Amino acid sequence: MNERDSEQVAQTFSERGYTLTPTEQDADAILINTCSVRDQAEQKALGKMGMMGKYREQRPHVVYGFMGCMAQSRGPELFERVPHLDVVVGTQKYHRVFDYVDHILGRRMEGRMDEVGPEMVSVRVEDEVTQVNADKIISARLVDTAEEQDSQNTIRDHVPSKTRRATSFVSIMQGCNMRCSFCIVPDTRGKERGRPIPDIVDEVQRLVGEEGIKEVTLLGQIVNLYGRTEFEKIDGKSPFVQLLEAVHEVDGIERIRFTSPHPIGYRDDLVEAFTYLPKLCSHIHFPMQSGSDRILKLMRRPYKNEKFLTICDKMQAARPDLAITTDIIVGFPGETEEDFQQTIDCVRHVGFDNSFIFRYSKRKDTPAAEMENQLSEAVKEERNQALLKVQDEITRAKNGALIGTKQTILCEGPSKTNKERLSGRTSQNKIVIFDGDAERMTGEIFDVNIEDSTGFTLYGTPELS
Ligand code: SF4
């Protein structure tokens, strides 16, 4: 989701004459879109921004900004952590970033750095705007973390790609109405707000027409709850299923994915959609978080594990070749060996194709951070390693079983880890690496004979060569 938001901001800059630079040393504005899901992500963003202050000595006009979740949750406090910071823009104001940066940069480029003052006050939205004037370097200290109605409708443009690309993210909603006790998202992203179906379909049509995109991934915090407060059910179908049907109708779109769904609101109409919408990929990323009802309750996830497992069973019946991946938190406060064993049992029962396993880490201002019975890092690490081992066995067995089969992939272009080779994904979202001509094959769908697997990645020879 952050990637998609960043693309939207990049597009507003490029359509108004700015260029994306390959390295930050050349940039006149350096913006970091921040994540608050884990403390580590925040520390990394703060460290990176801190280090980039060195460029101001040689290039004092450079504008520095934080956007996104950490900007939203920490606001003006960030100026104390990073003295050279100019702009802090929250999650509902991505569309204002350009105006703020351009205004500051314009002043500085005109050599009127000492005048970045009174006018700035006119563009501030909240909090005190002050200036720091140390060694003639002025930090603009502009913060905008206010809520904005309809901000979900501002994430709709894409940066035209210089090279062919096959896939794109499409943001269909913002916010989340749940209050999971470990999560800071409801505070940083606000309440659920969906975009109208025609606007989303229009965006998908533009991606097909202008970029030749063949696969879209629909994004939302709880994607299956899309539109439930704004739009009506029709013929028993939720707004999300209506949206899937509408995107399915777009000529040129071959594959549809979505992330992430939640057991709440995952109803039979969505299960059934997998039986009559063939463009829906045979993969869901379905966060389980824990296999213990007691821990789910402490996490404030309002369902029992049986419900999660029943949905997985129904989905596997609706689409027999379905791959399911998940997110799991180990070492949540109060998690006993028995709770942890229940998580392992569920992982084995579902047979996840892959799991993203996180050691619980405290997030400021979340209820779980204040809970008693916080576990030691040693216990968290031990459980993390134990669960990784279980998942590794399952993944290796599943991917190993694909050796000798033919898999249909969408070629995404050069592999991220080896530019000499190409990479594509199966409908089940498994990465396949092979040799071929990037120009000719990127964006094409074809079969690959699978010859090897290193656990998480498959290797093969394409039939189209
Ligand atoms: S469902 Fe829970 S974990 Fe997911 S974004 Fe909402 S509050 Fe956070």
Residues whose N, C-alpha, C, O or C-beta is under 5 A from the ligand:
A	BS01	SF4	C176 M178 R179 C180 C183 V185 P186 Q221
